[in-house]
Amino acid sequence: MPDETEIKLKIRDLKAFQRVLKRLGAKPVGSATGRVHEENLIFDTPDGGLAKHGQLLRLRTETVAAPAPKKSSKTNKAKKPRKANPPTSARSSTPTRQILTFKRPTAQQAAAPTSRYPSFGSHKVRDEIEAQVTDSDNLVKIFEGLGMRGWFRYEKYRTTYQLPVTRSWARDLLIEVDETPIGTFVELEGPPAAIDRAATELGYSKRDYILTNYLALYAEDCRRKGQQPQNMLFSDKSR
């Protein structure tokens, strides 16, 4: 089972971050813009049996999305400013692909579990298996028949970048910019040395590394706002 090594970083100024990506020569992966809408559904048993063992079972539906909307011009005072939420209507109605993902602690972590979010040093490391599926409806029925349920749904827009081949140190590195209902983040996935160098090139230090998943970040955001956690979804469905 292959290992997944990654970190998250909070993006506080997306335009400035995109300028740095351009300076580094980063190019989108996939479609013209590389921007994809992701709808994710996490499954577990009623007693949280998977989470108790640091495991995650997720069904993801990806759909090609339009470029991120630009903010209204400051000089145009007649128009109302756009809301921060990306438009969910700005995506194709046909899913590009559906992916089933299973994650769990590595054998070394399982032998000495210390955290529900396993990591090695300053990086999050987990065993990961992915499979593309073609009939998600029946797959959900199978999971439900096995006593599991889809209990947490979250969505985001992801744009994946890679650095040019001239930067040989970044050959296996993915730079994934995530627009979420709780803010914008970047995930760096690849070899630890490449992650650390990319973070430095992007203006971050190891103190900025985030090793928790979006479920935990969402729960933390709800606690900070005094809200009851539900699903992490964009509130604006009309645009």
C-alpha positions in Angstrom: 0.0 0.0 0.0 1.6 3.3 -1.0 2.3 6.1 1.5 0.8 9.5 1.1 3.0 12.3 2.5 1.5 15.8 2.7 1.0 19.0 4.6 -1.5 21.9 4.4 -0.8 25.6 4.5 -3.3 28.4 5.0 -3.4 30.9 2.1 -4.3 34.4 3.4 -3.7 36.3 0.2 -4.6 34.2 -2.8 -3.5 36.8 -5.4 -0.1 37.1 -3.8 0.2 33.3 -3.6 -0.7 33.0 -7.3 2.0 35.5 -8.2 4.5 33.3 -6.4 3.3 30.3 -8.3 3.7 32.2 -11.6 7.2 33.2 -10.6 8.1 29.6 -9.9 6.7 28.5 -13.3 3.9 26.4 -11.9 1.4 25.1 -14.4 -2.1 23.7 -13.9 -2.6 19.9 -14.2 -5.5 18.5 -16.2 -8.0 20.9 -17.9 -7.1 24.3 -19.2 -7.4 25.9 -15.8 -6.9 22.8 -13.7 -9.8 23.8 -11.5 -12.1 21.0 -10.3 -15.1 20.9 -8.0 -14.9 18.1 -5.4 -17.9 16.7 -3.5 -16.7 14.3 -0.8 -18.6 11.9 1.4 -17.0 10.2 4.4 -18.3 6.8 5.5 -18.1 5.2 8.9 -19.9 2.8 11.2 -22.5 4.2 13.6 -20.0 4.0 16.5 -17.2 5.6 14.5 -15.2 2.3 14.1 -13.0 3.5 11.3 -12.2 6.9 12.9 -11.3 5.1 16.2 -8.5 3.3 14.3 -7.3 6.4 12.4 -8.9 5.1 9.2 -10.9 7.0 6.6 -13.2 5.8 3.8 -14.2 8.6 1.3 -16.1 8.7 -1.9 -15.2 11.8 -4.0 -17.0 13.1 -7.1 -14.9 15.4 -9.3 -16.4 17.8 -11.9 -14.5 20.2 -14.1 -15.2 23.8 -12.9 -14.9 27.2 -14.5 -12.1 29.6 -13.4 -12.5 31.2 -10.0 -14.7 34.3 -10.2 -13.0 37.7 -10.1 -14.0 40.2 -7.6 -15.9 43.3 -8.7 -13.9 46.3 -9.7 -13.4 48.9 -6.9 -14.2 51.7 -9.3 -17.7 50.2 -10.1 -19.7 51.4 -7.2 -23.1 50.6 -8.8 -22.6 46.8 -8.4 -22.7 44.9 -5.1 -19.4 43.2 -4.2 -19.3 39.5 -4.9 -19.5 37.1 -2.0 -16.4 35.1 -1.0 -18.0 31.7 -1.8 -17.1 30.2 -5.2 -20.1 29.6 -7.5 -21.2 25.9 -7.4 -23.2 26.5 -10.6 -20.0 27.3 -12.5 -19.2 23.7 -13.1 -20.2 21.0 -15.6 -23.3 18.9 -14.7 -21.4 15.7 -15.7 -18.9 14.3 -13.2 -15.4 13.9 -14.6 -14.6 10.9 -12.3 -15.5 9.3 -9.0 -12.8 8.0 -6.7 -13.0 5.8 -3.6 -10.2 6.3 -1.2 -9.2 4.4 1.9 -6.6 5.8 4.3 -5.1 4.3 7.4 -2.0 4.6 9.6 1.2 3.1 8.3 2.4 -0.2 9.8 4.9 1.7 11.9 2.3 4.1 13.2 -0.2 1.3 13.9 2.4 -0.4 16.0 2.8 2.6 18.2 -0.4 4.8 17.8 0.0 8.2 19.3 -2.5 10.3 17.2 -5.7 10.1 15.2 -3.9 12.1 12.6 -0.7 10.1 12.0 2.5 11.9 11.0 6.2 11.4 10.8 8.0 14.5 12.2 6.6 17.5 10.5 4.6 15.7 7.7 1.4 13.9 7.6 2.0 10.3 6.4 -0.7 7.6 5.8 -1.2 4.5 3.8 -3.6 5.2 0.9 -5.5 3.1 -1.6 -7.5 4.8 -4.4 -9.8 3.2 -7.0 -11.9 4.9 -9.7 -15.6 3.8 -9.6 -18.3 4.0 -12.2 -21.4 3.2 -10.1 -21.3 5.3 -6.9 -25.0 4.8 -6.2 -24.7 1.1 -5.9 -21.5 1.4 -4.0 -23.2 3.5 -1.4 -25.9 0.8 -1.1 -23.2 -1.8 -0.5 -21.6 0.3 2.2 -25.0 0.8 3.8 -25.7 -2.9 3.7 -22.4 -3.4 5.5 -23.6 -1.2 8.3 -21.8 2.0 7.3 -23.3 5.4 6.4 -22.2 8.6 4.7 -22.1 10.8 7.8 -20.0 13.9 6.7 -20.1 15.7 3.4 -17.8 18.4 2.3 -17.0 20.3 -0.9 -14.2 22.4 -2.3 -12.7 23.6 -5.5 -9.2 22.3 -6.2 -6.6 23.5 -8.7 -3.6 21.3 -9.0 -0.2 22.6 -10.1 3.2 21.2 -10.9 6.5 22.9 -11.2 8.5 22.8 -14.5 10.9 19.9 -15.2 13.8 22.3 -14.8 13.1 22.1 -11.1 14.2 18.5 -10.7 13.7 18.5 -7.0 10.0 19.0 -7.5 9.5 16.2 -10.0 7.0 14.2 -7.8 5.5 17.2 -6.0 1.9 18.3 -6.3 0.7 21.8 -5.3 -3.0 21.6 -4.7 -4.9 24.9 -4.0 -8.2 24.3 -2.2 -11.0 26.8 -2.1 -13.2 25.7 0.8 -16.1 27.1 2.8 -13.7 27.8 5.7 -11.0 29.5 3.7 -8.3 28.8 1.1 -5.5 26.3 1.7 -2.7 24.7 -0.3 -1.8 21.0 0.1 1.8 20.0 -0.8 2.0 16.3 -1.5 5.2 14.4 -2.4 8.6 13.6 -1.0 9.3 15.3 2.4 12.4 17.2 1.1 10.4 18.5 -1.9 7.5 19.5 0.4 9.9 21.5 2.7 11.6 23.2 -0.2 8.3 24.1 -1.9 7.0 25.5 1.4 10.0 27.7 1.7 9.8 28.9 -1.9 6.2 29.8 -1.3 7.1 31.9 1.7 6.2 29.5 4.6 8.1 27.8 7.4 7.5 24.5 9.3 5.7 26.5 11.9 2.9 27.0 9.3 2.4 23.3 8.6 -1.1 21.9 9.2 -1.3 18.2 9.6 -5.1 17.8 10.3 -7.7 17.0 7.7 -10.6 19.2 6.6 -13.0 17.5 9.0 -10.9 18.6 11.9 -10.3 22.1 10.5 -14.1 22.5 9.9 -14.9 21.3 13.5 -12.3 23.8 14.8 -13.8 26.6 12.7 -17.3 25.8 14.0 -16.1 25.9 17.6 -14.5 29.2 17.0 -17.7 30.6 15.6 -19.9 29.0 18.2 -21.7 26.9 15.5 -22.9 23.3 15.5 -20.9 21.3 13.0 -23.0 19.8 10.1 -21.6 19.4 6.6 -18.9 21.7 5.1 -20.7 23.1 2.1 -20.8 26.4 0.3 -23.7 28.5 1.4 -24.2 30.2 -2.0 -25.9 27.8 -4.4 -27.4 30.3 -6.8 -24.3 31.5 -8.7 
